[in-house]
Structures are given as structure tokens and as C-alpha cells.
Amino acid sequence: MVHVINRLYSREFDYPKSLKSKVNYMIATLPRSGSTYFAIQLWRTGILGAPMEYFNFGLMPQILQGFGFSEKNPKSLNSKQMKRYVRLLKSLRTSPNGVFGYKMFMPTFHDMLRYFPHIYDDIQPDVIIFLTRDDLVGQAISYSRAVMTKMWFANDHSPFEASYDYAHIKSSLDTIKKQYAFWEGVFRQSKIDPIRVSYEKLIYSTQDVVHDVLREMGMKPHVKELSIPLIDKQSDEVTEEWRSRFIEDDRRLDGRSP
């Protein structure tokens, strides 16, 4: 059975072919911040493109295959092929009102700069939405578990199991803090004032957040939403158990609370 996340990158959910995008926007985000849930909610409006991870080297092979590329390794694409890839993306993932969106994580940002430095000329965002999470410890625990199990989405299957590891969670927390600092540095250097969205508010009041984003972008809610399948939320009692253990261990080992 095909996992829903793979379906979302298939031709099944393409828009009718568009000749040109008028607005590009980027969701700048971090691991375990609810970015896929957020992206789908924006996608469902029918007027905010289909903002998924189109430049993630781990996901691109499926998209390349769907587009009919003979080359499936993103790192092996030449600049001409990459430009064609972007053109196809925009033609099929731009909503009818001319909006194209995509998600970007720090590692993907660096990969693009290393292999395709000129790609940003084609996907330069007019608007940036910065999706963050207030609960850094919960984010680090979720990230640690995902790295251990190689499971990034609910209802996926993995032969690996996760066990509590203070050092691993601590390292995950440090990684997340570095990625926050990276994005804030990008915004500061580029003099960008992003639309800021928190995971907590997104989960508590999804439609209010979506409407806030639309308003910030000068748009009104669409009359009819698209039927795009959602990804189930990954959350259970293990997270709270690990949180208690981590806070206790951190106080004992570091002499402070995170």
C-alpha cells in the first residue's frame, strides 16, 4: 500500500497545467514542527499552491520519475535538467491563481547551494513563512525518535526501535537550536521579515492560522477547499515520559533546566 506522503508527490495531485507562476513563497522550517500538516492545510485552500519538499534529495527521485526523467539521482542532474525540473514543478504545482510554494529545511538549503547555486534565481521567494515550535524539548524528543526509527510520518513502518537516550536528545536539541539560529541569520542578513507561525497555535487553531497567512499575503479564503489527504499526528505517551526523564537528567547532569 502506498503511503499517503508518497501519493502527495505523485501526479495524482497535480494542478491543471499552468503557464506561469506569479508568486513564489517558501515555508522555512525545522524538523518536527508540523510542516507537512501545515503545508497540506495551505494546499487545501486551493490558492496557495502545493508547498511540499520539492528540493529534498531524498524525495526528488520519485518526482523525477513521475516527470519522466531518465536520471533519478538529483545530484547527477546538470543545470539544464534542473531548470527543466523547476519548470515542470511550477507548471504542475502552481495553483490556478498563479501561486507556487515549497518547503525548505536548512540541510536542503545547503544542498541546493552546493549543487545548484543558481536555482534560487528561479525559485526566489516573494514571501517567506517561518514555521517554528515553542516547545523545543518536545521538538527534540520527536526529532530524536524519528532519527532512531527512520520514521518521519505516522502509519509508516520501521524495523528500528527508539529507546530513551539523554545524549541523543541533547544532541537533537542542539541541532534544532542551530537551525533556528541559521534561519534567523538568513532573515537578518537578507533584511526579511517573515510571516511567523508557531506549531502550537497551528494545532490549536488551524483555520485561524491559515486565514492569518492568507491575509498577510493579501488573499481571501477560497470558497471551496481541495480534498488533500492529511498526515496523522505522531504523538503518544512516550513523549511525555521521555520529557520527564530528560528534564530530570538535564538538571542532574548540567545543573540546569532546558
VEXGU-742191 format. One record per residue: residue number from 0; x, y, z of N, C-alpha, C in turn. Coordinates in Angstrom, 3 decimals. Last residue first. Example, Ala and Ser with C-alpha at 12.3 -4.5 7.8 and 13.67 -1.06 7.14 Angstrom:
2
<rec 1 <12.850 -2.250 7.080> <13.670 -1.060 7.140> <12.900 0.030 7.870>>
<rec 0 <13.190 -5.690 7.800> <12.300 -4.500 7.800> <13.200 -3.300 7.800>>
***
This chain:
258
<rec 257 <16.404 22.799 30.865> <16.449 23.268 29.476> <15.427 24.343 29.217>>
<rec 256 <17.859 23.555 34.032> <16.698 23.083 33.290> <16.762 23.614 31.873>>
<rec 255 <21.041 22.483 35.304> <20.090 23.492 34.888> <18.926 22.837 34.161>>
<rec 254 <23.062 20.684 35.642> <22.804 21.635 36.720> <21.853 22.728 36.334>>
<rec 253 <23.616 18.685 33.963> <24.055 20.023 33.558> <23.834 21.064 34.647>>
<rec 252 <22.708 16.396 35.287> <23.990 16.375 34.579> <24.540 17.750 34.232>>
<rec 251 <20.292 17.152 36.555> <21.320 16.425 37.293> <22.697 16.528 36.629>>
<rec 250 <18.893 18.422 34.555> <19.157 19.126 35.807> <20.308 18.477 36.568>>
<rec 249 <18.792 16.323 32.735> <19.474 17.557 32.363> <19.800 18.385 33.604>>
<rec 248 <17.259 14.411 34.024> <18.655 14.115 33.722> <19.436 15.387 33.414>>
<rec 247 <14.791 15.805 34.120> <15.448 15.365 35.351> <16.935 15.105 35.110>>
<rec 246 <14.314 16.149 31.404> <14.422 17.325 32.276> <15.128 16.961 33.573>>
<rec 245 <14.190 13.416 30.589> <15.208 14.319 30.049> <15.409 15.535 30.956>>
<rec 244 <11.994 12.413 31.988> <13.327 11.835 32.218> <14.417 12.788 31.742>>
<rec 243 <9.945 13.990 30.912> <10.211 13.998 32.355> <11.613 13.482 32.654>>
<rec 242 <10.158 13.246 28.187> <10.335 14.640 28.599> <10.697 14.712 30.090>>
<rec 241 <9.533 10.553 28.181> <10.900 10.958 27.858> <11.173 12.389 28.297>>
<rec 240 <6.806 10.798 28.813> <7.701 10.024 29.681> <9.148 10.442 29.455>>
<rec 239 <5.883 12.234 26.650> <5.828 12.851 27.983> <6.706 12.111 28.972>>
<rec 238 <6.379 10.341 24.576> <6.962 11.677 24.530> <6.998 12.312 25.914>>
<rec 237 <4.773 8.169 25.209> <6.233 8.036 25.302> <6.896 9.410 25.340>>
<rec 236 <2.153 8.681 24.606> <2.582 8.883 25.993> <4.090 8.782 26.166>>
<rec 235 <2.349 10.313 21.363> <1.882 9.298 22.296> <2.451 9.574 23.677>>
<rec 234 <2.154 11.268 17.984> <2.222 11.685 19.378> <1.691 10.562 20.249>>
<rec 233 <1.898 12.341 14.893> <2.710 11.394 15.644> <2.854 11.899 17.075>>
<rec 232 <-1.099 12.717 13.077> <-0.159 13.309 14.028> <0.592 12.207 14.779>>
<rec 231 <-1.450 11.755 9.637> <-1.796 11.624 11.048> <-0.695 12.205 11.930>>
<rec 230 <-1.811 13.982 6.963> <-0.928 13.027 7.616> <-1.315 12.959 9.084>>
<rec 229 <-4.676 14.305 4.764> <-3.790 14.746 5.839> <-2.907 13.610 6.333>>
<rec 228 <-5.419 14.701 1.280> <-5.353 13.884 2.500> <-4.326 14.398 3.495>>
<rec 227 <-7.315 17.313 -0.024> <-5.946 16.775 0.044> <-5.834 15.973 1.336>>
<rec 226 <-9.604 18.639 -1.625> <-9.599 17.438 -0.797> <-8.208 16.794 -0.858>>
<rec 225 <-9.753 22.207 -1.397> <-9.361 20.987 -2.091> <-9.352 19.813 -1.111>>
<rec 224 <-12.602 24.280 -0.612> <-11.291 23.721 -0.319> <-11.028 22.467 -1.150>>
<rec 223 <-14.206 27.030 -1.978> <-14.203 25.569 -1.902> <-12.789 25.059 -1.676>>
<rec 222 <-13.608 29.753 -1.703> <-14.941 29.258 -1.364> <-14.920 27.744 -1.132>>
<rec 221 <-10.601 30.827 -0.077> <-11.300 30.309 -1.247> <-12.639 29.724 -0.810>>
<rec 220 <-9.866 33.796 1.760> <-10.130 32.346 1.716> <-10.932 31.956 0.487>>
<rec 219 <-7.873 36.278 0.083> <-9.069 35.914 0.824> <-9.282 34.411 0.721>>
<rec 218 <-4.603 37.832 0.422> <-5.583 36.961 -0.226> <-6.776 36.711 0.683>>
<rec 217 <-2.257 39.003 1.354> <-3.197 39.802 0.582> <-4.238 38.991 -0.148>>
<rec 216 <-0.701 37.635 3.063> <-0.320 37.562 1.661> <-1.298 38.306 0.752>>
<rec 215 <-2.030 38.023 5.426> <-0.676 38.572 5.315> <-0.216 38.598 3.856>>
<rec 214 <-4.318 36.488 4.833> <-4.429 37.941 4.997> <-3.068 38.613 4.827>>
<rec 213 <-3.207 33.916 4.783> <-3.858 34.467 3.591> <-3.941 35.992 3.669>>
<rec 212 <-2.382 33.751 7.458> <-1.402 33.677 6.374> <-1.972 34.282 5.097>>
<rec 211 <-4.855 33.853 8.760> <-3.841 34.883 9.032> <-2.803 34.931 7.914>>
<rec 210 <-6.013 31.519 7.800> <-6.609 32.805 7.424> <-5.645 33.962 7.679>>
<rec 209 <-4.329 29.672 9.088> <-4.410 29.706 7.625> <-4.971 31.040 7.153>>
<rec 208 <-4.938 30.272 11.776> <-3.572 30.438 11.269> <-3.587 30.547 9.747>>
<rec 207 <-7.629 29.585 11.875> <-7.233 30.966 12.178> <-5.845 31.249 11.623>>
<rec 206 <-7.477 26.844 11.352> <-8.109 27.733 10.377> <-7.770 29.194 10.618>>
<rec 205 <-6.093 25.863 13.704> <-5.575 25.713 12.347> <-6.167 26.730 11.372>>
<rec 204 <-5.454 26.156 16.629> <-6.413 26.933 15.843> <-5.978 26.988 14.382>>
<rec 203 <-3.656 24.286 17.662> <-4.795 24.733 18.480> <-5.873 25.403 17.634>>
<rec 202 <-1.753 23.957 15.677> <-2.509 22.792 16.132> <-3.769 23.209 16.872>>
<rec 201 <-0.833 26.629 15.440> <-1.325 25.900 14.270> <-2.206 24.728 14.694>>
<rec 200 <0.152 27.168 17.952> <-1.044 27.881 17.504> <-1.671 27.171 16.311>>
<rec 199 <2.341 25.357 17.886> <1.331 25.279 18.929> <0.040 25.983 18.512>>
<rec 198 <3.896 26.188 15.735> <3.270 24.865 15.711> <2.114 24.801 16.703>>
<rec 197 <3.570 29.570 14.671> <4.033 28.589 15.655> <3.229 27.293 15.534>>
<rec 196 <4.753 31.669 12.148> <3.689 30.757 12.565> <4.265 29.772 13.571>>
<rec 195 <5.425 34.764 10.637> <5.800 33.783 11.662> <4.576 32.983 12.126>>
<rec 194 <6.561 35.889 7.669> <5.311 35.624 8.372> <5.619 34.509 9.371>>
<rec 193 <9.760 37.625 7.911> <8.865 36.530 7.506> <7.534 36.570 8.235>>
<rec 192 <11.454 40.053 6.712> <10.532 39.949 7.841> <9.507 38.869 7.504>>
<rec 191 <14.805 40.327 5.767> <13.497 39.723 5.506> <12.694 39.679 6.800>>
<rec 190 <17.489 40.988 5.335> <16.509 42.009 5.732> <15.091 41.572 5.384>>
<rec 189 <19.369 39.120 5.024> <18.597 39.456 3.821> <17.554 40.538 4.081>>
<rec 188 <20.312 38.874 7.605> <21.237 39.296 6.552> <20.491 39.753 5.297>>
<rec 187 <17.944 37.998 8.919> <18.619 39.234 9.325> <19.513 39.766 8.206>>
<rec 186 <17.374 35.594 7.664> <16.389 36.689 7.631> <17.066 38.029 7.941>>
<rec 185 <19.690 34.149 8.279> <19.313 34.378 6.878> <18.357 35.562 6.781>>
<rec 184 <19.501 34.082 11.082> <20.626 34.747 10.430> <20.335 35.076 8.978>>
<rec 183 <17.257 32.540 11.403> <17.205 33.926 11.880> <18.355 34.734 11.267>>
<rec 182 <18.265 30.135 10.371> <17.194 30.848 9.680> <17.104 32.307 10.120>>
<rec 181 <20.286 29.558 12.310> <20.593 29.682 10.888> <19.529 30.499 10.173>>
<rec 180 <18.872 29.309 14.684> <19.830 30.410 14.547> <20.184 30.643 13.083>>
<rec 179 <17.463 26.959 14.100> <16.745 28.202 14.388> <17.666 29.396 14.146>>
<rec 178 <19.636 25.233 13.874> <18.819 25.509 12.691> <17.954 26.748 12.885>>
<rec 177 <20.570 25.215 16.483> <21.452 25.710 15.416> <20.648 26.058 14.162>>
<rec 176 <18.408 24.019 17.751> <18.769 25.403 18.098> <19.668 26.018 17.023>>
<rec 175 <18.554 21.459 16.599> <17.381 22.303 16.358> <17.698 23.766 16.661>>
<rec 174 <20.995 20.572 17.665> <20.800 20.672 16.218> <19.648 21.610 15.886>>
<rec 173 <20.401 20.528 20.403> <21.447 21.430 19.902> <21.303 21.649 18.398>>
<rec 172 <18.483 18.504 20.400> <18.117 19.851 20.842> <19.126 20.876 20.334>>
<rec 171 <20.037 16.350 19.630> <18.924 16.760 18.773> <18.486 18.182 19.112>>
<rec 170 <21.709 16.179 21.854> <22.296 16.492 20.547> <21.216 16.976 19.579>>
<rec 169 <19.770 15.437 23.717> <20.537 16.665 23.909> <21.157 17.122 22.595>>
<rec 168 <19.007 12.986 22.703> <18.019 14.069 22.752> <18.730 15.410 22.902>>
<rec 167 <21.431 11.620 23.071> <20.863 11.752 21.726> <19.841 12.889 21.677>>
<rec 166 <21.777 11.688 25.815> <22.774 12.339 24.962> <22.216 12.575 23.563>>
<rec 165 <19.530 10.150 26.702> <19.692 11.562 27.066> <20.622 12.284 26.103>>
<rec 164 <17.485 8.065 25.260> <18.926 8.308 25.259> <19.137 9.807 25.504>>
<rec 163 <15.035 5.582 25.068> <15.445 6.848 25.660> <16.961 6.948 25.734>>
<rec 162 <14.805 4.062 21.860> <14.888 3.943 23.313> <15.438 5.248 23.868>>
<rec 161 <13.089 2.903 19.011> <13.721 4.020 19.717> <13.715 3.740 21.212>>
<rec 160 <13.763 0.457 16.491> <13.032 0.927 17.654> <13.809 2.049 18.326>>
<rec 159 <13.356 -0.485 13.052> <14.144 0.078 14.147> <13.246 0.548 15.284>>
<rec 158 <11.888 -1.191 10.947> <12.440 -2.297 11.722> <13.203 -1.813 12.948>>
<rec 157 <8.840 0.592 10.366> <10.287 0.615 10.527> <10.747 -0.592 11.325>>
<rec 156 <6.251 2.244 8.557> <6.763 1.046 9.218> <8.284 1.095 9.258>>
<rec 155 <3.769 4.824 9.142> <4.877 4.249 8.392> <5.377 3.030 9.163>>
<rec 154 <1.932 6.048 10.696> <1.464 4.916 9.879> <2.532 4.393 8.931>>
<rec 153 <3.496 9.285 10.573> <2.651 8.285 11.216> <2.219 7.233 10.196>>
<rec 152 <6.854 9.857 9.451> <5.421 10.078 9.344> <4.665 8.954 10.040>>
<rec 151 <9.412 9.142 9.761> <9.153 10.571 9.782> <7.677 10.893 9.704>>
<rec 150 <11.478 6.814 11.009> <10.061 7.022 10.722> <9.753 8.509 10.872>>
<rec 149 <13.904 6.042 11.910> <13.800 6.374 10.481> <12.343 6.511 10.049>>
<rec 148 <14.314 5.738 14.588> <13.437 4.765 13.935> <13.405 4.906 12.417>>
<rec 147 <16.110 7.851 15.187> <16.374 6.479 15.626> <15.585 5.453 14.824>>
<rec 146 <14.834 10.095 14.103> <16.173 9.722 13.627> <16.469 8.266 13.981>>
<rec 145 <12.492 10.120 15.633> <12.415 9.957 14.184> <13.749 9.514 13.606>>
<rec 144 <13.490 10.582 18.213> <12.768 9.344 17.914> <12.719 9.073 16.411>>
<rec 143 <14.584 13.146 17.863> <15.425 12.022 18.288> <14.773 10.694 17.934>>
<rec 142 <12.280 14.623 17.264> <13.361 14.506 16.278> <14.252 13.311 16.596>>
<rec 141 <10.894 14.429 19.671> <10.283 13.933 18.435> <11.347 13.699 17.364>>
<rec 140 <12.742 15.739 21.305> <12.370 14.343 21.574> <11.769 13.713 20.318>>
<rec 139 <12.763 18.294 20.181> <13.991 17.499 20.194> <13.695 16.023 20.434>>
<rec 138 <10.127 19.098 20.682> <10.617 19.021 19.306> <11.862 18.135 19.227>>
<rec 137 <10.122 19.146 23.455> <9.230 18.226 22.750> <9.662 18.031 21.311>>
<rec 136 <12.001 21.217 23.741> <12.283 19.882 24.277> <11.408 18.840 23.593>>
<rec 135 <10.732 23.425 22.560> <11.958 22.888 21.971> <12.290 21.491 22.479>>
<rec 134 <7.873 24.634 21.960> <8.320 23.565 22.859> <9.554 22.874 22.270>>
<rec 133 <7.389 26.265 19.764> <7.784 26.865 21.037> <8.398 25.842 21.975>>
<rec 132 <8.450 25.997 16.466> <7.789 25.298 17.578> <8.301 25.885 18.889>>
<rec 131 <7.736 27.537 13.251> <8.579 27.152 14.377> <7.761 26.413 15.430>>
<rec 130 <7.906 28.673 10.019> <7.153 27.788 10.912> <8.080 27.266 11.997>>
<rec 129 <7.796 31.475 8.240> <8.713 30.788 9.146> <7.889 30.003 10.162>>
<rec 128 <7.373 32.204 4.923> <6.642 31.862 6.142> <7.594 31.050 7.019>>
<rec 127 <8.144 34.717 2.643> <8.652 33.599 3.433> <7.792 33.435 4.677>>
<rec 126 <7.553 35.778 -0.684> <7.100 35.739 0.705> <7.743 34.534 1.386>>
<rec 125 <8.900 35.429 -2.961> <8.361 36.767 -2.730> <7.916 36.909 -1.281>>
<rec 124 <11.843 33.454 -3.359> <10.512 33.669 -2.776> <10.148 35.145 -2.652>>
<rec 123 <13.266 32.184 -6.235> <13.381 33.271 -5.263> <12.009 33.592 -4.670>>
<rec 122 <13.568 30.221 -8.066> <12.579 29.989 -7.001> <12.661 31.051 -5.904>>
<rec 121 <15.497 31.009 -9.872> <14.210 30.542 -10.398> <13.140 30.383 -9.324>>
<rec 120 <17.652 31.658 -8.355> <17.185 32.663 -9.317> <15.786 32.317 -9.825>>
<rec 119 <18.204 29.363 -7.025> <17.435 30.375 -6.298> <17.017 31.544 -7.187>>
<rec 118 <19.841 27.916 -8.653> <18.432 27.530 -8.596> <17.581 28.607 -7.939>>
<rec 117 <22.509 28.312 -8.700> <21.702 29.268 -9.455> <20.198 28.980 -9.375>>
<rec 116 <23.654 26.195 -7.269> <23.651 27.543 -6.670> <22.773 28.544 -7.403>>
<rec 115 <23.354 23.246 -6.888> <22.637 24.067 -7.877> <22.530 25.504 -7.383>>
<rec 114 <25.026 22.172 -4.912> <24.905 21.502 -6.209> <24.266 22.373 -7.290>>
<rec 113 <25.063 24.039 -2.750> <26.257 23.287 -3.140> <26.163 22.752 -4.560>>
<rec 112 <22.499 25.041 -2.508> <23.608 25.976 -2.710> <24.861 25.249 -3.216>>
<rec 111 <21.124 22.652 -2.018> <20.850 23.416 -3.235> <21.990 24.392 -3.544>>
<rec 110 <22.183 21.955 0.475> <22.355 21.058 -0.680> <22.149 21.811 -1.988>>
<rec 109 <21.285 24.089 2.070> <22.714 23.924 1.830> <22.991 23.021 0.625>>
<rec 108 <18.538 23.556 1.992> <19.039 24.861 1.564> <20.518 24.760 1.209>>
<rec 107 <18.516 21.076 3.233> <18.131 21.183 1.822> <18.633 22.489 1.227>>
<rec 106 <19.275 21.789 5.873> <20.117 20.880 5.072> <19.799 20.952 3.575>>
<rec 105 <17.030 23.616 6.542> <18.417 24.067 6.437> <19.303 23.110 5.630>>
<rec 104 <14.164 23.168 4.406> <14.881 22.944 5.655> <16.340 23.358 5.459>>
<rec 103 <11.308 24.386 2.829> <12.767 24.364 2.826> <13.298 24.175 4.250>>
<rec 102 <8.539 23.929 0.604> <9.130 23.872 1.941> <10.649 23.815 1.830>>
<rec 101 <6.833 26.138 -1.686> <7.657 24.978 -1.380> <8.193 25.083 0.046>>
<rec 100 <4.400 27.356 -4.101> <5.045 27.319 -2.794> <5.883 26.075 -2.604>>
<rec 99 <2.969 29.565 -6.377> <3.798 28.375 -6.234> <4.510 28.440 -4.881>>
<rec 98 <0.083 30.908 -7.825> <0.919 30.845 -6.622> <1.651 29.504 -6.557>>
<rec 97 <-1.899 31.373 -9.784> <-0.503 31.707 -10.055> <0.428 31.667 -8.867>>
<rec 96 <-4.432 30.470 -9.477> <-4.245 31.915 -9.318> <-2.787 32.333 -9.458>>
<rec 95 <-4.219 27.675 -9.662> <-4.746 28.439 -10.797> <-4.582 29.951 -10.696>>
<rec 94 <-1.001 26.813 -8.180> <-2.462 26.887 -8.145> <-2.965 27.814 -9.251>>
<rec 93 <1.566 24.810 -9.381> <1.132 26.190 -9.168> <-0.387 26.222 -9.199>>
<rec 92 <2.448 22.366 -10.144> <2.177 22.555 -8.718> <1.889 24.019 -8.361>>
<rec 91 <2.968 22.367 -12.841> <2.020 21.383 -12.334> <1.673 21.548 -10.855>>
<rec 90 <4.799 24.346 -13.387> <3.660 24.203 -14.300> <2.579 23.299 -13.727>>
<rec 89 <6.716 24.005 -11.409> <5.877 25.205 -11.399> <4.642 25.051 -12.281>>
<rec 88 <7.804 21.542 -12.238> <7.219 21.724 -10.909> <6.234 22.883 -10.920>>
<rec 87 <8.822 22.222 -14.744> <7.750 21.241 -14.639> <7.042 21.362 -13.294>>
<rec 86 <10.800 24.059 -13.974> <9.720 24.472 -14.878> <8.530 23.529 -14.781>>
<rec 85 <12.452 22.411 -12.430> <11.753 23.532 -11.797> <10.590 24.006 -12.668>>
<rec 84 <13.371 20.667 -14.456> <12.663 20.137 -13.284> <11.838 21.246 -12.621>>
<rec 83 <14.762 22.454 -16.061> <13.576 21.781 -16.603> <12.718 21.223 -15.467>>
<rec 82 <16.821 23.075 -14.318> <15.916 24.137 -14.739> <14.620 23.545 -15.306>>
<rec 81 <18.039 20.581 -14.213> <17.445 21.138 -13.004> <16.479 22.261 -13.341>>
<rec 80 <18.985 20.326 -16.801> <17.981 19.387 -16.318> <17.272 19.933 -15.080>>
<rec 79 <20.875 22.392 -16.786> <19.766 22.432 -17.733> <18.633 21.520 -17.283>>
<rec 78 <22.700 21.553 -14.840> <21.924 22.773 -14.613> <20.721 22.867 -15.538>>
<rec 77 <22.312 17.966 -14.416> <23.063 19.154 -14.796> <22.152 20.381 -14.649>>
<rec 76 <22.012 15.574 -11.795> <21.372 16.450 -12.770> <22.310 17.598 -13.141>>
<rec 75 <23.098 14.156 -9.755> <23.674 13.944 -11.087> <23.033 14.825 -12.159>>
<rec 74 <21.618 14.597 -7.537> <22.974 15.157 -7.554> <23.633 15.024 -8.924>>
<rec 73 <19.275 13.106 -7.994> <19.261 14.577 -8.097> <20.655 15.186 -8.216>>
<rec 72 <18.950 10.335 -9.920> <19.784 10.851 -8.827> <19.868 12.372 -8.934>>
<rec 71 <17.616 9.640 -12.194> <16.845 9.644 -10.948> <17.643 10.176 -9.765>>
<rec 70 <17.253 10.308 -15.547> <18.176 10.426 -14.420> <17.375 10.553 -13.128>>
<rec 69 <15.052 10.392 -17.120> <15.802 9.143 -17.117> <16.781 9.123 -15.950>>
<rec 68 <11.947 11.796 -16.141> <13.398 11.947 -16.251> <14.055 10.568 -16.271>>
<rec 67 <9.172 11.824 -15.818> <9.744 11.150 -16.980> <11.230 11.361 -17.178>>
<rec 66 <7.996 12.737 -13.573> <8.150 13.705 -14.652> <8.786 13.099 -15.898>>
<rec 65 <8.239 10.549 -11.923> <6.902 10.944 -12.355> <6.930 11.929 -13.506>>
<rec 64 <10.998 10.672 -11.485> <10.425 9.543 -12.212> <9.044 9.893 -12.749>>
<rec 63 <11.124 13.001 -9.974> <11.816 12.927 -11.259> <11.253 11.801 -12.121>>
<rec 62 <9.750 12.166 -7.714> <9.187 13.237 -8.543> <9.815 13.209 -9.934>>
<rec 61 <11.455 10.207 -6.722> <10.076 9.852 -7.072> <9.469 10.898 -8.008>>
<rec 60 <13.836 11.746 -6.259> <13.809 10.641 -7.233> <12.402 10.242 -7.661>>
<rec 59 <13.181 13.709 -4.186> <13.215 14.072 -5.599> <13.205 12.893 -6.577>>
<rec 58 <13.508 12.873 -1.606> <12.176 12.785 -2.191> <12.169 13.028 -3.695>>
<rec 57 <16.144 13.313 -0.951> <15.567 12.013 -0.644> <14.210 11.796 -1.296>>
<rec 56 <16.627 15.951 -1.603> <17.250 14.915 -2.426> <16.689 13.522 -2.157>>
<rec 55 <14.168 18.325 -1.728> <14.771 17.351 -0.819> <15.315 16.192 -1.647>>
<rec 54 <12.667 20.003 -3.179> <14.117 20.070 -3.385> <14.885 19.203 -2.393>>
<rec 53 <10.022 19.862 -2.512> <10.383 19.513 -3.872> <11.886 19.507 -4.130>>
<rec 52 <8.137 19.418 -0.142> <9.608 19.415 -0.178> <10.130 19.004 -1.552>>
<rec 51 <5.252 21.583 -0.895> <5.908 20.402 -0.332> <7.432 20.500 -0.504>>
<rec 50 <2.665 23.434 -1.353> <4.011 23.657 -0.805> <4.655 22.466 -0.105>>
<rec 49 <0.993 24.108 -3.770> <1.082 22.798 -3.115> <2.467 22.719 -2.462>>
<rec 48 <-0.878 27.184 -3.869> <-0.018 26.171 -4.464> <-0.110 24.829 -3.756>>
<rec 47 <-2.956 28.524 -2.635> <-1.590 28.675 -2.120> <-0.674 27.562 -2.624>>
<rec 46 <-5.538 28.044 -3.279> <-4.954 29.274 -3.830> <-3.533 29.522 -3.329>>
<rec 45 <-6.560 25.865 -2.027> <-6.719 25.918 -3.476> <-6.101 27.137 -4.121>>
<rec 44 <-6.388 25.195 0.605> <-7.094 26.436 0.275> <-7.358 26.545 -1.217>>
<rec 43 <-4.762 22.966 0.774> <-6.209 22.767 0.739> <-6.986 24.032 0.401>>
<rec 42 <-2.238 24.082 1.160> <-2.572 23.480 -0.134> <-4.084 23.369 -0.294>>
<rec 41 <-2.345 24.659 3.863> <-2.246 25.747 2.889> <-2.645 25.267 1.499>>
<rec 40 <-2.516 22.046 4.841> <-3.582 22.993 5.151> <-3.552 24.185 4.194>>
<rec 39 <-0.098 21.025 3.946> <-1.338 20.483 3.391> <-2.505 21.424 3.664>>
<rec 38 <1.696 22.515 5.520> <1.733 22.621 4.059> <0.429 22.140 3.430>>
<rec 37 <1.019 21.597 8.097> <0.836 22.993 7.738> <0.763 23.165 6.221>>
<rec 36 <1.804 18.901 7.896> <0.414 19.248 8.240> <0.104 20.679 7.801>>
<rec 35 <4.514 19.343 7.438> <3.703 18.674 6.417> <2.223 18.954 6.649>>
<rec 34 <5.386 20.648 9.789> <5.452 21.336 8.498> <4.610 20.668 7.417>>
<rec 33 <5.626 20.174 12.486> <4.301 20.070 11.879> <4.246 20.650 10.482>>
<rec 32 <8.192 20.145 13.259> <7.452 21.372 13.550> <6.044 21.340 12.961>>
<rec 31 <10.280 18.326 12.773> <9.271 18.068 13.794> <8.523 19.321 14.226>>
<rec 30 <12.904 20.457 11.611> <12.332 19.125 11.810> <11.321 19.105 12.949>>
<rec 29 <11.804 23.721 10.399> <12.740 22.843 11.087> <12.094 21.481 11.280>>
<rec 28 <11.505 26.145 7.661> <11.081 25.426 8.858> <12.171 24.517 9.398>>
<rec 27 <9.980 28.258 5.409> <11.250 27.951 6.064> <10.908 27.291 7.396>>
<rec 26 <8.168 28.057 2.709> <7.993 27.764 4.123> <9.369 27.373 4.658>>
<rec 25 <8.038 30.536 0.219> <8.783 29.450 0.838> <8.380 29.301 2.294>>
<rec 24 <6.447 31.449 -2.868> <6.661 31.594 -1.424> <7.330 30.344 -0.869>>
<rec 23 <5.973 33.335 -5.793> <6.669 32.219 -5.151> <6.722 32.468 -3.650>>
<rec 22 <3.544 34.288 -8.106> <4.075 34.485 -6.757> <4.751 33.207 -6.275>>
<rec 21 <3.000 33.461 -10.664> <3.103 34.902 -10.417> <3.759 35.194 -9.073>>
<rec 20 <3.948 30.984 -13.005> <3.624 31.343 -11.630> <3.852 32.838 -11.449>>
<rec 19 <2.502 29.984 -16.099> <3.465 30.797 -15.370> <2.989 31.063 -13.950>>
<rec 18 <0.812 28.010 -17.092> <1.863 28.550 -17.949> <2.920 29.323 -17.167>>
<rec 17 <-0.190 24.927 -15.624> <-0.150 26.388 -15.587> <1.006 26.893 -16.436>>
<rec 16 <-2.323 22.131 -15.759> <-1.073 22.754 -16.179> <-1.183 24.270 -16.239>>
<rec 15 <-4.116 21.539 -12.745> <-4.127 21.664 -14.212> <-2.903 22.464 -14.636>>
<rec 14 <-1.964 20.142 -10.160> <-2.970 21.098 -10.631> <-3.061 20.989 -12.157>>
<rec 13 <-1.474 16.768 -8.994> <-1.055 17.938 -9.776> <-2.250 18.853 -10.033>>
<rec 12 <-1.992 14.449 -7.655> <-2.417 15.697 -7.039> <-1.876 16.941 -7.745>>
<rec 11 <-0.985 12.363 -9.181> <-2.392 12.321 -8.779> <-2.890 13.679 -8.281>>
<rec 10 <1.699 12.346 -9.474> <0.950 13.144 -10.444> <-0.549 13.214 -10.093>>
<rec 9 <2.953 12.461 -6.054> <2.672 11.817 -7.335> <1.868 12.759 -8.235>>
<rec 8 <3.248 13.400 -3.577> <4.281 13.802 -4.527> <4.057 13.192 -5.912>>
<rec 7 <1.182 12.218 -2.230> <1.165 13.674 -2.344> <2.210 14.194 -3.316>>
<rec 6 <1.904 9.551 -2.151> <0.819 9.965 -3.046> <0.844 11.470 -3.277>>
<rec 5 <3.751 9.596 -0.108> <4.209 9.333 -1.471> <3.157 9.742 -2.499>>
<rec 4 <2.068 10.029 2.056> <3.084 11.039 1.741> <3.624 10.838 0.331>>
<rec 3 <0.506 7.715 2.215> <-0.110 8.953 1.742> <0.934 10.001 1.379>>
<rec 2 <2.078 4.795 0.877> <1.872 5.726 1.983> <1.352 7.047 1.428>>
<rec 1 <0.576 2.187 -0.871> <1.369 3.404 -0.991> <1.034 4.345 0.170>>
<rec 0 <0.853 -1.208 0.000> <0.000 0.000 0.000> <0.882 1.248 0.000>>
***
